[in-house]
Amino acid sequence: MNITEHISANGLSRETICEEAKISRTFLSLIESGERKPGLKTVGKLANSLGVSVRDLRPDLAILLGDNA
């Protein structure tokens, strides 16, 4: 999924996303640009803050986290 498009399309605040997911704005930018991927400790919190499933962000980690819908 394209996180940048999702944020824009849903009028989300990057500041709020970072606060809820407990990540820095810099890290969110790296994720948006594809330079980094959220790991096991971060992906669930980031998915919740974006209002999406783990599968949307990291299908490869979804089964490990029990998000296999």
Sequence and secondary structure as in RCSB ss.txt:
>XXXX:A:sequence
MNITEHISANGLSRETICEEAKISRTFLSLIESGERKPGLKTVGKLANSLGVSVRDLRPDLAILLGDNA
>XXXX:A:secstr
  HHHHHHHTT  HHHHHHHHT  HHHHHHHHHTS    HHHHHHHHHHHTS HHHH HHHHTTTT   
